[in-house]
Amino acid sequence: MKFRSIKKAAAYLSILLIPMGVFAESTRISDENAPFFYEANAEIKIPDHKLAQYISSDYRNARDEFTRHDLFQQIKPVIDKRLSKAKKTKAVLLRIGTDLGDYNFDKKSFSTGIGATTYIPFDNGYAVTFTNGEKIQFLPVPMDLARTLSGELRRDRSATFTIYGQVVGTKEEELGWKTKKAIKIKITKIEAILGSGTKIGSKKL
């Protein structure tokens, strides 16, 4: 399945923290922290009062400037802390739920549906794009192992892909006919499991 339709991809999207393991130091990117990852690495940053709107409903809904001013004094240290943490954090992960593609017998791999044009949308006009997404279009799985999964695949092809990577920059891009603030990620590893929890395979880049 290709993510040519971002609406279809977003319908399956979930981004979660994984259990402790070899990549446990990675930080998940979420609706809550995506603005801070972007703004901490952007050359031109939005004003802090805009970030305050993302993290405080009281600030967003304040009816007068004096209330906003007082609230901002409390929120500003939180903004500074989150921006500083995002700036220092480079290892990140995302988890994407979608259907596993067909097995390619020539490549001895399953199609992931992820490619060079794949992007993950977040709230507030932010997104993640991949600088090397084309390298995980296929997930290598030996044919004999892939065949053992056929019974499960006949019942359900839903799968979860955990993508690990490094933040390498930011850029405003036209994605889905809208301008979004994209956090650019260089993928370092992908893992996949079926909906039942059965491991499909993994690939390091």
C-alpha positions in Angstrom: 0.0 0.0 0.0 1.5 3.4 -1.0 0.9 6.5 1.1 -0.1 8.4 -2.0 -3.3 9.4 -0.2 -2.2 11.0 3.1 -5.8 10.9 4.3 -5.7 7.2 4.1 -2.3 7.1 5.8 -3.4 9.4 8.5 -6.4 7.3 9.3 -4.0 4.5 10.4 -1.4 6.8 12.0 -0.3 6.2 15.5 2.9 7.5 17.0 3.9 5.8 20.2 6.9 5.3 22.5 8.4 1.8 22.2 9.5 -0.4 25.1 13.1 -0.2 26.4 15.6 -1.7 24.0 18.5 -0.9 21.7 16.9 2.3 20.4 15.2 3.2 23.7 17.0 6.5 23.9 15.0 7.7 20.9 12.3 10.3 21.5 8.9 9.9 19.9 7.6 12.8 17.7 4.0 13.7 18.6 1.4 16.4 18.0 2.6 17.9 21.3 6.3 18.1 20.6 6.5 18.5 16.8 6.2 22.3 17.0 9.2 22.4 19.3 11.3 20.0 17.2 10.7 22.2 14.2 11.1 25.6 15.8 14.2 24.6 17.8 15.9 23.6 14.5 14.5 26.3 12.2 16.4 29.3 11.0 13.4 31.5 11.3 11.3 30.7 14.4 7.8 31.7 15.2 7.3 34.0 18.3 7.1 32.4 21.7 3.6 33.5 22.2 2.5 31.3 19.2 4.1 28.3 20.9 2.3 29.3 24.1 -1.0 28.8 22.2 0.0 25.3 21.4 0.6 24.2 25.0 -2.0 26.2 27.0 -5.7 26.3 26.4 -6.0 29.0 29.1 -3.6 31.2 27.1 -5.4 30.5 23.8 -8.8 31.4 25.3 -7.8 34.3 27.4 -10.2 37.2 26.9 -7.9 40.1 27.6 -4.3 41.0 27.1 -3.5 41.3 30.8 -4.6 37.7 31.5 -2.5 36.6 28.5 0.5 38.6 29.8 0.3 37.0 33.3 -0.1 33.5 31.9 2.8 34.0 29.4 5.1 34.7 32.4 4.4 31.2 33.6 4.5 29.6 30.3 7.7 31.1 29.0 10.1 28.9 31.1 8.2 25.8 29.9 8.7 26.9 26.3 12.4 27.6 26.8 12.8 24.1 28.4 11.0 22.3 25.6 12.9 24.2 22.9 16.2 23.4 24.6 15.4 19.7 24.9 14.2 19.5 21.3 17.4 21.2 20.1 19.6 18.6 21.9 17.5 15.6 20.8 18.5 14.1 17.5 17.5 10.5 17.8 13.7 10.1 17.2 11.1 7.5 16.3 7.7 7.2 14.8 5.3 4.3 14.6 3.0 4.0 11.6 0.1 1.6 11.3 -1.0 0.5 7.9 -1.5 -2.7 5.8 1.5 -4.7 4.8 2.1 -4.7 1.1 2.4 -7.8 -1.1 5.6 -9.9 -1.0 8.0 -9.2 -3.9 9.4 -12.6 -4.9 12.2 -11.0 -7.0 13.4 -8.8 -4.2 12.5 -11.3 -1.5 10.9 -8.4 0.4 7.5 -7.1 1.6 6.4 -3.8 0.3 6.1 -1.2 3.1 4.2 1.4 1.2 6.7 4.0 2.4 8.7 5.9 -0.1 10.5 9.1 -1.1 7.3 11.2 -1.0 5.9 9.8 2.3 5.1 12.3 5.0 3.5 12.2 8.4 1.1 15.1 9.2 0.7 16.5 12.7 -1.5 19.2 14.2 -0.9 22.9 13.8 0.6 22.5 10.3 3.7 20.5 11.1 4.8 17.3 9.5 7.7 14.8 9.2 9.4 14.0 5.9 12.2 11.5 5.2 15.4 12.3 3.4 15.9 8.6 2.5 12.4 7.2 2.5 13.1 5.4 -0.8 15.5 3.1 1.0 12.7 1.5 3.0 10.2 0.8 0.3 10.9 -2.9 0.8 11.6 -4.8 3.9 13.8 -7.9 3.3 12.3 -11.1 4.6 13.6 -14.6 3.5 10.9 -16.4 1.5 10.7 -19.4 3.9 10.0 -17.0 6.8 7.6 -14.9 4.8 5.7 -18.1 3.9 5.1 -18.9 7.5 3.3 -15.6 7.8 0.8 -16.4 5.0 -1.9 -17.8 7.4 -1.9 -14.6 9.4 -1.8 -12.4 6.3 -4.9 -14.1 4.9 -6.8 -13.0 8.0 -5.3 -9.6 8.5 -2.6 -7.6 6.8 -2.5 -4.8 9.4 1.0 -4.0 10.5 3.0 -1.5 12.5 6.2 0.0 11.2 8.5 1.6 13.8 10.9 4.1 12.1 14.0 5.3 13.8 16.0 8.2 12.6 18.0 11.4 13.1 16.7 15.0 12.9 18.7 16.6 10.1 16.9 19.8 9.4 13.6 21.6 8.8 11.9 23.1 5.8 8.6 24.5 4.7 7.2 22.3 2.0 4.1 21.9 -0.1 2.6 18.6 1.2 -0.9 17.5 0.2 -1.5 20.9 -1.5 -0.8 22.7 1.8 2.4 24.4 3.1 3.6 22.5 6.1 6.5 22.9 8.4 8.4 19.7 7.9 10.9 18.1 10.3 13.4 16.3 8.1 14.4 12.9 9.3 17.2 10.6 8.0 16.0 7.0 8.6 18.5 4.7 10.4 16.3 1.7 11.0 12.8 0.2 10.4 11.1 -2.6 12.2 7.7 -4.2 11.4 5.2 -6.4 13.3 1.8 -7.7 12.4 -1.3 -6.7 14.3 -1.0 -9.9 16.3 2.5 -8.9 17.5 4.3 -11.4 15.2 7.6 -9.9 14.0 7.9 -9.4 10.3 11.4 -8.2 10.0 13.8 -5.2 10.4 16.3 -3.3 8.3 19.2 -1.0 9.3 20.4 1.7 7.0 
